Amino acid sequence: MAYLVEKEFGLGERITVDNFHLVAMDDKARWSVGKFGGWKSFFFGGEGLVVNIEGPGRVYLQTRTIMDLVSAIARFLEK
């Protein structure tokens, strides 16, 4: 289950968001897409894109439940 969180930030404040968690933002915010992690995780893991957002502006983010978060982290831990 996911929840929606509203975050408002001022001029010059920055936030980096996993691309799967960004729902919406207003047109005042400046943004760019970037890479997180190495090329190996980007190509083989299907992850690694983030959105860098700079205020002023408002964004809406999708959160994860604790079990979804545990499952996401568990695949990176040693077995």
C-alpha positions as CSV (number, residue, x, y, z in Angstrom):
1,M,0.0,0.0,0.0
2,A,1.3,3.5,-0.8
3,Y,0.6,6.8,0.7
4,L,0.8,10.3,-0.8
5,V,3.0,12.9,0.9
6,E,3.0,16.6,0.1
7,K,6.3,18.5,0.5
8,E,6.7,22.2,0.0
9,F,10.1,23.8,-0.1
10,G,11.6,27.2,-0.5
11,L,13.8,29.0,-2.9
12,G,17.1,27.1,-3.4
13,E,16.0,24.1,-1.3
14,R,16.7,20.8,-3.1
15,I,15.4,17.3,-2.9
16,T,16.4,14.1,-4.7
17,V,13.7,11.6,-5.3
18,D,13.6,8.1,-6.7
19,N,11.8,8.3,-10.0
20,F,9.2,5.7,-8.9
21,H,8.2,7.9,-6.0
22,L,7.5,11.1,-7.7
23,V,3.8,11.6,-8.4
24,A,3.5,15.3,-9.3
25,M,5.0,18.8,-8.9
26,D,3.9,22.3,-9.6
27,D,5.4,24.3,-12.4
28,K,7.5,26.6,-10.1
29,A,10.0,23.9,-9.3
30,R,13.1,23.3,-11.5
31,W,14.0,19.6,-12.1
32,S,16.4,17.4,-13.9
33,V,16.9,13.6,-14.2
34,G,20.1,12.0,-12.9
35,K,21.7,8.7,-12.3
36,F,22.1,7.1,-8.8
37,G,24.7,4.4,-8.3
38,G,26.9,2.7,-10.9
39,W,26.3,1.8,-14.5
40,K,26.0,-1.9,-13.5
41,S,23.1,-1.4,-11.2
42,F,21.5,1.0,-13.7
43,F,21.6,-1.5,-16.6
44,F,21.1,-4.8,-14.9
45,G,19.1,-3.8,-11.8
46,G,16.5,-1.6,-13.6
47,E,17.1,1.1,-11.0
48,G,19.2,4.2,-10.7
49,L,17.2,7.1,-12.1
50,V,16.4,9.9,-9.7
51,V,14.8,13.3,-10.1
52,N,16.6,16.3,-8.7
53,I,14.2,19.1,-7.8
54,E,15.0,22.6,-6.7
55,G,12.5,25.0,-5.1
56,P,10.5,27.0,-4.6
57,G,7.8,24.5,-5.3
58,R,5.6,21.7,-4.1
59,V,5.9,18.0,-4.8
60,Y,3.7,15.0,-4.2
61,L,5.5,11.8,-3.3
62,Q,4.4,8.2,-3.1
63,T,5.7,6.3,0.0
64,R,6.1,2.6,0.6
65,T,4.7,0.5,3.4
66,I,7.3,-0.9,5.8
67,M,7.0,-4.4,4.2
68,D,7.5,-3.0,0.7
69,L,10.5,-1.2,2.0
70,V,12.0,-4.3,3.7
71,S,11.5,-6.3,0.4
72,A,13.2,-3.6,-1.6
73,I,16.2,-3.4,0.8
74,A,16.5,-7.2,1.3
75,R,17.5,-7.9,-2.3
76,F,20.7,-5.8,-1.8
77,L,21.8,-7.6,1.4
78,E,24.1,-10.5,1.4
79,K,22.5,-13.9,1.7
